[in-house]
C-alpha cells in the first residue's frame, strides 16, 4: 500500500470486508515494482491505468469496490477564464446533473 500518496486505503471498506495490508511503500513506483515482482496485489482507482501504466501489471476492474473520493482544487487567487465552466462541468459529471 502506498500510504503517503495513495487514495485507496483499507478504511474505504467496512471492517468485515477490509483487505489486509502486507506491505507499505513510499511511492507508486515501489508499489508497482512489488506487484510486478509478484510480491502481492494492489487496489487502485481506475485512473491509475492511464496515469501509471506498467508493462508487467494487468489492471482488472473491481465492480464491487468502494468509491474513491475525488477533489477538484485550484489556487484561491485563480482567475483562469475557463475555471467557472470547468468547475460546473466537473460537478455535473460527478453528481450526474445535466450540464446546462
Buried (B, 14 or more C-beta within 10 A) or exposed (E): BBEEEBBBBEEBBEEEEEBEEEEEBEEBEEBBBBBEEEEEEBBBBEEBBEEBEBEEBEBEEEEEBEEBEEEEEEEEEEEEEEEEEEEEEEEEEEEEEEEE
